[in-house]
Amino acid sequence: MIKVLFVCHGNICRSPMAEFLFKQYVTDMRKESQFLIASKATSSEEIGNRVHLGTKKILDKLHIDCSSKRAEQLNENDYYDFDYILGMDTYNIRNINRIFKGKMDKVYSLLDFTDHPRDISDPWYTGDFGKTYSDIMLGIEAFYKVLVSKKLV
């Protein structure tokens, strides 16, 4: 089983969007039984809160139910529990590094798997959930291709 954890600052916008989009993606590929997929936050600010309305609207349009999701905080044990820890931006990666006390060989930026690595901007500040959706889809499609190329799926 491939265990994938998406991480952003609050776990209400980008990382849950990536979590649910990737779950749908692998389901569409009929590979869902090969994956455990989750998301968490580097901060404690939103712990227990539901997915942001902007993310929920995107997922609702795709008929993806995220109603049971509540923000959770990343902890040091997550390093051992997951195979791939995918941060949304450089700031998240720095915080992941701090939480994991320098153990970073499983940590990647989601868009590092694409031909145009960059941060996924935070729609909490930009309000542009559509751009976030596009960037996340680009990242998860590229990430999945890497897994296929490694013959993991």
The 8 nearest C-alpha neighbors of each residue, nearest first, counted from 0:
[[1, 33, 34, 2, 35, 32, 151, 82],
 [2, 0, 34, 33, 35, 3, 82, 81],
 [1, 3, 35, 81, 82, 34, 36, 0],
 [4, 2, 83, 36, 81, 82, 84, 35],
 [5, 3, 84, 37, 38, 36, 85, 83],
 [4, 6, 38, 85, 14, 84, 86, 18],
 [7, 5, 86, 39, 14, 40, 38, 85],
 [8, 6, 40, 14, 87, 10, 91, 9],
 [7, 9, 40, 41, 42, 10, 91, 6],
 [8, 10, 40, 45, 11, 42, 7, 44],
 [11, 9, 40, 70, 39, 14, 7, 12],
 [10, 12, 50, 51, 9, 70, 15, 49],
 [13, 11, 51, 54, 10, 15, 14, 16],
 [14, 12, 16, 15, 17, 7, 11, 10],
 [13, 15, 17, 5, 6, 7, 16, 10],
 [16, 14, 18, 17, 13, 38, 10, 12],
 [15, 17, 13, 14, 18, 19, 20, 54],
 [18, 16, 14, 20, 15, 19, 21, 135],
 [19, 17, 15, 21, 16, 20, 37, 38],
 [18, 20, 22, 21, 16, 17, 15, 23],
 [19, 21, 17, 23, 22, 18, 16, 24],
 [22, 20, 24, 23, 18, 19, 17, 25],
 [23, 21, 19, 20, 24, 25, 26, 18],
 [22, 24, 26, 20, 21, 25, 27, 19],
 [25, 23, 21, 27, 26, 22, 20, 28],
 [24, 26, 28, 31, 30, 27, 22, 23],
 [25, 27, 29, 31, 23, 28, 24, 30],
 [26, 28, 24, 25, 29, 23, 30, 31],
 [27, 29, 25, 26, 30, 24, 31, 23],
 [30, 28, 26, 27, 31, 25, 32, 24],
 [29, 31, 25, 28, 32, 33, 26, 34],
 [32, 30, 26, 25, 33, 34, 29, 22],
 [33, 31, 30, 34, 0, 29, 35, 26],
 [32, 34, 0, 31, 30, 1, 35, 152],
 [35, 33, 1, 0, 31, 32, 2, 36],
 [34, 36, 2, 3, 1, 37, 0, 33],
 [35, 37, 3, 4, 2, 34, 18, 22],
 [38, 36, 4, 18, 5, 3, 35, 39],
 [37, 39, 5, 4, 14, 6, 15, 18],
 [38, 40, 71, 6, 10, 72, 73, 5],
 [41, 39, 10, 72, 9, 8, 7, 42],
 [40, 42, 8, 73, 72, 94, 7, 95],
 [43, 41, 40, 44, 8, 9, 72, 45],
 [42, 44, 46, 45, 72, 41, 9, 40],
 [45, 43, 42, 46, 9, 8, 40, 72],
 [44, 46, 9, 48, 43, 70, 47, 10],
 [47, 45, 70, 71, 43, 48, 44, 72],
 [46, 48, 70, 69, 45, 71, 49, 68],
 [49, 47, 69, 70, 45, 46, 50, 11],
 [48, 50, 69, 68, 51, 70, 11, 47],
 [49, 51, 11, 55, 12, 52, 54, 68],
 [52, 50, 11, 54, 53, 12, 55, 49],
 [51, 53, 55, 54, 56, 50, 12, 49],
 [54, 52, 56, 55, 51, 128, 57, 12],
 [55, 53, 57, 56, 51, 52, 12, 16],
 [54, 56, 52, 58, 53, 57, 59, 51],
 [57, 55, 59, 53, 54, 58, 52, 60],
 [58, 56, 54, 60, 55, 59, 53, 61],
 [57, 59, 63, 55, 61, 60, 56, 62],
 [58, 60, 62, 56, 61, 57, 63, 55],
 [61, 59, 57, 58, 62, 56, 63, 55],
 [60, 62, 58, 59, 63, 57, 56, 64],
 [63, 61, 59, 60, 58, 64, 57, 65],
 [64, 62, 58, 61, 59, 65, 19, 60],
 [63, 65, 66, 62, 59, 58, 67, 19],
 [64, 66, 68, 67, 63, 55, 19, 50],
 [67, 65, 68, 64, 49, 50, 69, 55],
 [66, 68, 65, 69, 49, 64, 50, 70],
 [69, 67, 65, 66, 49, 50, 70, 15],
 [70, 68, 49, 47, 48, 71, 67, 50],
 [69, 71, 46, 47, 10, 48, 11, 45],
 [72, 70, 39, 46, 40, 69, 47, 73],
 [73, 71, 40, 39, 41, 43, 42, 74],
 [72, 74, 39, 40, 41, 77, 71, 75],
 [75, 73, 76, 77, 98, 72, 99, 78],
 [74, 76, 99, 77, 98, 78, 73, 100],
 [77, 75, 78, 79, 74, 80, 99, 73],
 [78, 76, 80, 79, 75, 74, 81, 73],
 [77, 79, 76, 80, 75, 81, 99, 105],
 [78, 80, 77, 76, 81, 82, 75, 105],
 [79, 81, 77, 78, 76, 82, 2, 4],
 [82, 80, 2, 83, 79, 3, 78, 77],
 [81, 83, 2, 3, 105, 1, 84, 80],
 [84, 82, 3, 105, 81, 85, 4, 106],
 [83, 85, 106, 4, 105, 5, 3, 107],
 [86, 84, 5, 107, 109, 108, 106, 6],
 [87, 85, 6, 108, 92, 91, 88, 109],
 [86, 88, 119, 7, 108, 109, 118, 6],
 [89, 87, 118, 91, 90, 86, 119, 108],
 [90, 88, 92, 91, 93, 118, 87, 108],
 [89, 91, 93, 92, 88, 94, 8, 87],
 [92, 90, 94, 88, 89, 93, 86, 7],
 [91, 93, 95, 89, 94, 90, 86, 96],
 [94, 92, 96, 90, 91, 95, 89, 97],
 [95, 93, 97, 91, 96, 92, 41, 98],
 [94, 96, 92, 98, 97, 93, 99, 91],
 [97, 95, 101, 93, 99, 94, 98, 100],
 [96, 98, 94, 100, 95, 99, 93, 101],
 [99, 97, 95, 100, 96, 75, 94, 74],
 [98, 100, 75, 96, 102, 101, 97, 95],
 [101, 99, 97, 98, 102, 96, 75, 95],
 [100, 102, 96, 99, 103, 97, 98, 95],
 [103, 101, 99, 100, 104, 96, 78, 105],
 [102, 104, 106, 105, 101, 96, 99, 95],
 [103, 105, 106, 102, 107, 83, 101, 84],
 [106, 104, 83, 103, 84, 82, 107, 78],
 [107, 105, 84, 103, 104, 85, 83, 108],
 [108, 106, 85, 109, 86, 84, 105, 111],
 [107, 109, 86, 111, 85, 110, 87, 88],
 [110, 108, 85, 138, 111, 87, 86, 107],
 [109, 111, 138, 116, 112, 113, 108, 117],
 [112, 110, 116, 108, 113, 109, 107, 117],
 [111, 113, 110, 141, 142, 109, 138, 114],
 [114, 112, 115, 110, 111, 141, 116, 138],
 [113, 115, 116, 112, 111, 110, 141, 117],
 [114, 116, 113, 117, 110, 111, 112, 138],
 [117, 115, 111, 110, 113, 114, 112, 118],
 [118, 116, 110, 115, 119, 111, 88, 108],
 [117, 119, 88, 120, 87, 89, 110, 116],
 [120, 118, 87, 88, 131, 121, 134, 117],
 [121, 119, 118, 122, 131, 125, 88, 87],
 [120, 122, 123, 124, 125, 119, 13, 131],
 [123, 121, 126, 125, 124, 127, 128, 120],
 [122, 124, 121, 126, 125, 12, 127, 128],
 [125, 123, 122, 121, 126, 120, 127, 128],
 [126, 124, 122, 127, 123, 121, 120, 128],
 [125, 127, 122, 124, 123, 128, 53, 121],
 [128, 126, 122, 125, 129, 130, 131, 121],
 [127, 129, 131, 122, 130, 126, 132, 53],
 [130, 128, 132, 131, 127, 133, 57, 134],
 [131, 129, 133, 132, 128, 127, 134, 120],
 [130, 132, 128, 134, 129, 133, 135, 119],
 [131, 133, 129, 135, 130, 134, 128, 136],
 [134, 132, 130, 136, 131, 135, 137, 129],
 [135, 133, 137, 131, 136, 132, 130, 138],
 [134, 136, 138, 132, 137, 133, 17, 131],
 [137, 135, 133, 139, 138, 134, 140, 132],
 [136, 138, 134, 135, 140, 139, 133, 141],
 [139, 137, 110, 135, 141, 136, 109, 140],
 [138, 140, 142, 136, 141, 137, 143, 135],
 [139, 141, 143, 137, 142, 138, 136, 144],
 [142, 140, 144, 138, 139, 112, 143, 113],
 [143, 141, 139, 145, 144, 140, 112, 138],
 [142, 144, 146, 140, 145, 141, 139, 147],
 [145, 143, 147, 141, 146, 142, 148, 140],
 [146, 144, 148, 142, 143, 147, 149, 141],
 [145, 147, 143, 149, 151, 144, 148, 152],
 [146, 148, 150, 144, 152, 149, 145, 151],
 [147, 149, 145, 150, 146, 144, 151, 152],
 [148, 150, 146, 147, 151, 145, 152, 144],
 [151, 149, 147, 148, 152, 146, 145, 144],
 [150, 152, 146, 149, 147, 148, 1, 145],
 [151, 147, 150, 146, 30, 33, 149, 143]]
